[in-house]
């Protein structure tokens, strides 16, 4: 069985981290999008780790004096892994843990340097490997945040990193407790296992980060297909996706489901007179007012322009009229505040319920006709479909 000597393994780890830094650079280079969360911190951590492994390799090859290369290299490595862990906590939207990594890294480096000055190789190994294993375990904990709602890739990365971190930490502990090894578990085998674990941690951490970034981008693209970017409520496609199961339930006996369509009166006047940014402010304002009148089970969506649809499950037409009236009154009573103007808005509402023989087109057409009837009757009112 072919084994790698320590210098070669350290050099491989140095080159691997440099390659990962390059991949991250080209991953974000020229991209017309926001960078992944904490990408800057993660890239910096890989650069620090690459510098640490290069320094350790040069020390092993006697290019740099060992008394300088070893403590400086291990200190940089511990700091780099701490930075990587902090980047993962930052990506998990846990700023408190992210900020804690800096003082933890300083304390860990001081502890290692103290152990190094004691001039005990077993104690050095124990401190360095236990500290590295501890930071990698914290990285696994960051990936395990929101376990139930996380993706399978995130779960696998958390488990694999935790197991490899335990291997790294166990080597330092066993070397101190059993310097001559235990039965078939020799010192050389322990070294090979920990080196392999560190190599795999580099690969899993690096490519795992890139895959998670790609997964986040795909999820965001999928979300944008069904969400209106101005109001952050479902768009037309998202609304019809939410409507589909209630259309199927309407064919069975049970409580009715109501549909409300509202259209802002003279919304074009806002865009023409104040500009489209002001129109976006009005849309977000109206969406917020409507949400405050709805239950968690209700669904608000923006169809087009100033037209919104509200799905009210298990609601009859009379109850839906009361909900629509509350929204109408709230819109009328709450002007929109702009930098240099106050815009008063009103809205016209059409209401219907889903029928067993309805299609999406017929249902929406019936609610639209009721809404247009409200506009024809003077606007700023609620009308039920005939």
Phi, psi and omega in degrees: 000128182277133177238154179262139176286166186301316183297316180296317180297317179296320178295320177300317179296322178296312180295323179298317179292324177296320177297319179296322176299318179295318179298319179296321179299312181286336177296321182262350187293126175067014182280132179273059181200165177287143178294158178298151180304135175064016181298323179296316179296319181294317178299319178297320180298321179291325177294319178296317179295321178298317178297322180295314181293324176298316179297319178293322178294318179294325176293319178294330179272005179065019175284320175249137180304134181303319180300339177264316187291317186294306180295321180293318180296312180294322178297316177297320181296315179298317178296320179295318178293324176297319177297318178298318178297317178298322178297322178293321176293325177295318177295331178277006179059046176236076186297332181297313178291326178299314180292331181289340184293328182294306177297325177298319179296318180297314179298317181297318180295318178298317179299316180296315182296324176297314178298324179293320181291336177294340175066046175236111185298323179295320179291323177299311180299317180301311183296310184298311185286324177294320180293316177298313178300322179295317179293322178294326175295322175294325176295319177297322178296324177296318179292334181277359179298137181062046187308315184295325181265002182277163180279165179297323178300316180296320179295316180297317179299319180298316182292315182296315180296321178297316180295316179294324178297322178295323177297315180298313181294323182296326180297315178298320181291316182292324179296323179286318184283318182232080184302331182265009181085181181220113182052240182281348183274083183280168178299320181294319178295319177300318179297317179297319180295316181292323177296317178297322179295318178296322178295315179293325177298322177297313181293311182296316179295317183290301183289332174298319178299314180297320179292322177295321177298318178295321179295319178296319179296318179296320179295321179293320177296318178297322179294318182294337177292335185239004183237136176283123187288339181282311186259350182060034171241165180304144174272193184300316180296316179297324180294315181293330175295320178287332182285330188308309181296329179285331173295320179292320180292335181295342179279355179248152177296143179158191181292145181285163173238129185260152174235129177243131174244128177236145177228129180292131181287131177056039179292329179299329178299324180293312180298318182288322186273328185242348180100160183294326175301321176294322177299321177296321178298318179298316181298315179295323179296313181295318179300319178295319178298317181294318181301324182291344179263001188249159174275168178297330182280345179283156184231118176259138179216153175259123183275303180193146177054234178261023183256129179238157174233143179232123177263125182242091181296146177052047181224128176282172186291327179291316177296322178297325178296322178294318177297314180298321179296321177297318179294319179300314181294321180295318180295318181293324186273354185236094178295158179267128181267119172252179181300319185232019182201161172239122184250121175270132182237152170227168180216150176251139189238140170237137186232141172208175173239156181286132178252160186299326184262013182285148163249171179302318183294313182295317181299310182292325179296320181294318178292323178297319180297320177295320179295319178293328175296322177295322178293318181294333181275003176126000178069173177054048177207170182248132180227138177270146177291146179287000000 
